[in-house]
Amino acid sequence: MKFDFSDVDSFFDQGYAEVKAVEEKVGKEAVDYAVKNGSYQNQTGTLRKSNKYSVEDDGLELRNEAEYASFVESKGYEVLTGAALFAERRLKEEIK
């Protein structure tokens, strides 16, 4: 008995594209969240402009490209951690 699974690949490709689209949307929302909710003084604007996201094959990545971002967070200020928690919550809401 032979089976034709040629349509299965397109089914998975479509699902993968839908998940990537949601990750793109949530990544942008998370960066916006980080910009709006950063609890530090925005003296130069660099820290807020350095919040970035990318969608990789294995998921959504949030990062702050300023080398001193972790130092600011270690002092108790909100830079990106809250945005990461926000993104996790939003992804759970969007991908059920």
N, C-alpha and C positions, 0 to 999 in steps of 0.2 A: 504494500500500500504506500503510495506517495502522497506527500502533503505539500501544498504551496504556501509558503510563509513570506512571500514577497511583499505583502502589505504590512507586515509586522515592523519592518525597518522604518517605514514612513510614519507609523503610529508612534514609535519611540522617538523619532526625530521631532515630531510635532510636540510631544510632551516635553522633551528637552528644551525646545525653543520657548515654550510657555513658561517653564520654570526660570529660564534665563531672563525672560522679559520681566517677571516678577522680581527677581533679584536686582535687576537694573533699576526698577522703580523704587524698591526699598532702599537700595544703596544711595540713590539721590535723596530720598527722604531722610535717611540717617545722617548724611552730611549736612543737610539743612538743619536738622535737629541739633547737631553739634555746634553749628554756627550760632544758632539762636540761644542755646542753653549753656554755652561756655561760661563758667563762673569766674573767670580770670579777667583782669583788666586788659583790654585790647589796645595796648600801647602802640604797636607798629602795624597791626593787622595781619602779620605773617602767620601767627598760630591758627587763626580762623581760616585763612586762605589755604593752609596746608592740609586741611581735612580732605581726604580723597577716598574713593572706593573703586574697586574693580571686581568684575565678575569673572571668575576662573572656572575651569572645568569641575573643580571640586567644591565650588561654592562662592559666597560673597566675602570679599576682604575689605575691611575698613582700616585705614591707617592715617596717621598724621606725619607728614614728611619733614616737619620741623624737628631738628635734632634735640631740642630741649622740651618737647611735648611731654615725655615721660617724667621729666624733672618737675614740670608744672603740676602734673597729676599727683606726683609723690608728695607735694606740698598741700594736697587736699582740694585742689581746684578741679573742676570738671572740664576735661578737654574732649575726650572721645569715648570714655567708658560708658557713659550714659547713652550715647548714640549706639553703641554696640548692643546694649540691653534693649534699646528701642527697636533696633533692627531685628533682633531675635524674636521679639514679641510680634512685630509686623509680619515677619516671614511665617510664623506659626498661624497667624490670622489668614494670610493670603493662600498658604498651601495647606489645605486640610486633607 
